[in-house]
Structure formats: structure tokens, C-alpha cells
Amino acid sequence: MTGTQNRCEELEQVVAIARAAGDRILDVYQSDFHVDNKADGSPLTEADTAANRLIVDRLAALNPQRPLLSEEEKLTSYSERAGWDQYWLVDPLDGTREFTNRNGEFTVNIALIAGGRPILGVVHVPVSGVTYLACQGFGAFRQDADGQRHRIQVRNYGGGRATVVASRSHAGPELGGFLARLKAREGEYDTASLGSSLKICLVAEGNADVYPRLGPTSEWDTAAAQCVLEVAGGRLTTLDGEPLAYNHKESLLNPWFLASGGGSFDWISVTKGGG
């Protein structure tokens, strides 16, 4: 059995884990939950911790030797994790602000990283029951709440009216500049606003052309959806055009990035103001 087959056999088990974590999250979501704050001021709920416990325990049972890095676990020092070749990268509840605002736009993100790249990714949306899943060498899919699974693919963009995905919680002046330059070059555009890693998935399934993230994110925010996007034929790159990489530096903050579909359009020049 090849390494790809081994990894992609794990995909189904990771989907089941993500969906089970989503059920734990919904138990809290449907209650009168309490919101705490972490040291950095970001919100934390019972749903974050309950989903994290389930994911950590079940991934350990799936592969006891493989390390795990989660937003809700004690951070492993870079000196230790720098030696990891493969590891799980988890955000048990991506979009806690969306959770507390009860708009449904939050996800469970689980990725397998190998050699600094996401090679397996699952993004589950608890409220809708939709799951995005992908594995390198296997394909990218959207699984609906009824269990029906459909292969997804990005759409090509070569200019003209584009659909741009914007962050619901973290829009800023940099995005305004991007949109102004896009309008000057290509005319009118459409926008779609979503929370969490759903923005990247919208590009992956061909319903948008680009998601410019011109603000801070962490590695666990992007890895699972990046895998889905790349396997679906898209790109997630830094503003220098390099694929977003993982576990290659001490900080877990990502640089600004662009998630885009197919075609040869130069989104970087729109971002930087050239072209």
C-alpha cells in the first residue's frame, strides 16, 4: 500500500472525528453558554474546549505516534516541533466570534501536515452539516448533511467581473485598497462575506474567485482549507507567490496571503498595486 493510500484511508476517520466534534459544539451552541476571554483577548467557550478534547483523544487513538498542534492545547516549543515531519494541525472551533454571534459561520478544522505542507484536510460546518474534505492524490469533495458527496473544483478567472470573498469579522483598509484597484482594472465586482475557513472553501468549490487575507491569521486557521483548495485546483500563496508553508518558523502567525482559483490572472499585482 502506498503512502498516499495510507493517508487517504485516514481521511474517512478524520471526517468522522470532525463531525463528532461538530456535534459537541452544537450541544453548547444550543444552550445558554458562557464566553470567557483568553490572555490575548480572543473569546473562548465551552464548545472550544469540548471539541478540542474529543479531537485530541480520537486522533491520538488513530495514530498514537503522530504529534498534534492545536489552538486549544499548550503550545509546543519550536525547538521540539521543528523536528516533526508529520503532525496534526487542529482548530477545534474556527470562528469563535461567529459562534458567539450565532450566525452559523464557524468550522472544525483538522489538517495533516507533512514536510511543511497540508496533505490532508477536513473542514466541517456544524450548523449546516456540510463537510469539505481533501487528500493529496485522492481529490477534493463537499459532503452535504445527507451524506451525499460531490467532487469540487475551482473555477478559472481571466479578468472581468470577479467575486471576491471578504472576512466578516476582520475587514480593513487594505481590503478596501485591493477592491479599489480591482475595480479600476477590471470594472465592477461582487463580494461575499463569510466567517472562518469557509472563505477559502468558497473559492475551492468554484463559487468565488479570490479571497485576499490582508491581516493576521494563525497556521491552524488555514491548513485544512488550504489542502481542500489546492486539491481542488486552486492556490493559497503569500504575496510573494509562494505556497503558504507550515512549521518552518517559531511564530505560528501566517503572512498575508491570497486564496485564488484557476486561471493565470495576476492577483498579486492587484494586491501590491502593480500591473
Stockholm file with secondary structure:
# STOCKHOLM 1.0

chainA/1-275         MTGTQNRCEELEQVVAIARAAGDRILDVYQSDFHVDNKADGSPLTEADTAANRLIVDRLAALNPQRPLLSEEEKLTSYSERAGWDQYWLVDPLDGTREFTNRNGEFTVNIALIAGGRPILGVVHVPVSGVTYLACQGFGAFRQDADGQRHRIQVRNYGGGRATVVASRSHAGPELGGFLARLKAREGEYDTASLGSSLKICLVAEGNADVYPRLGPTSEWDTAAAQCVLEVAGGRLTTLDGEPLAYNHKESLLNPWFLASGGGSFDWISVTKGGG
#=GR chainA/1-275 SS CCHHHHHHHHHHHHHHHHHHHHHHHHHHHTSCCCEEECTTSCEEEHHHHHHHHHHHHHHHHHCTTSCEEETTSCCCCHHHHTTCSEEEEEEEEECHHHHHTTCSCCEEEEEEEETTEEEEEEEEETTTTEEEEEETTTEEEEECTTSCEEECCCCBCCSSSCEEEEESSCCCHHHHHHHHHHHHHHCCCEEEEECTTHHHHHHHTTSCSEEEECSCCBHHHHHHHHHHHHHTTCEEEETTSCBCCCSSSSCCBCCCEEEECBSCCCHHHHHHTCC
#=GC SS_cons         CCHHHHHHHHHHHHHHHHHHHHHHHHHHHTSCCCEEECTTSCEEEHHHHHHHHHHHHHHHHHCTTSCEEETTSCCCCHHHHTTCSEEEEEEEEECHHHHHTTCSCCEEEEEEEETTEEEEEEEEETTTTEEEEEETTTEEEEECTTSCEEECCCCBCCSSSCEEEEESSCCCHHHHHHHHHHHHHHCCCEEEEECTTHHHHHHHTTSCSEEEECSCCBHHHHHHHHHHHHHTTCEEEETTSCBCCCSSSSCCBCCCEEEECBSCCCHHHHHHTCC
//
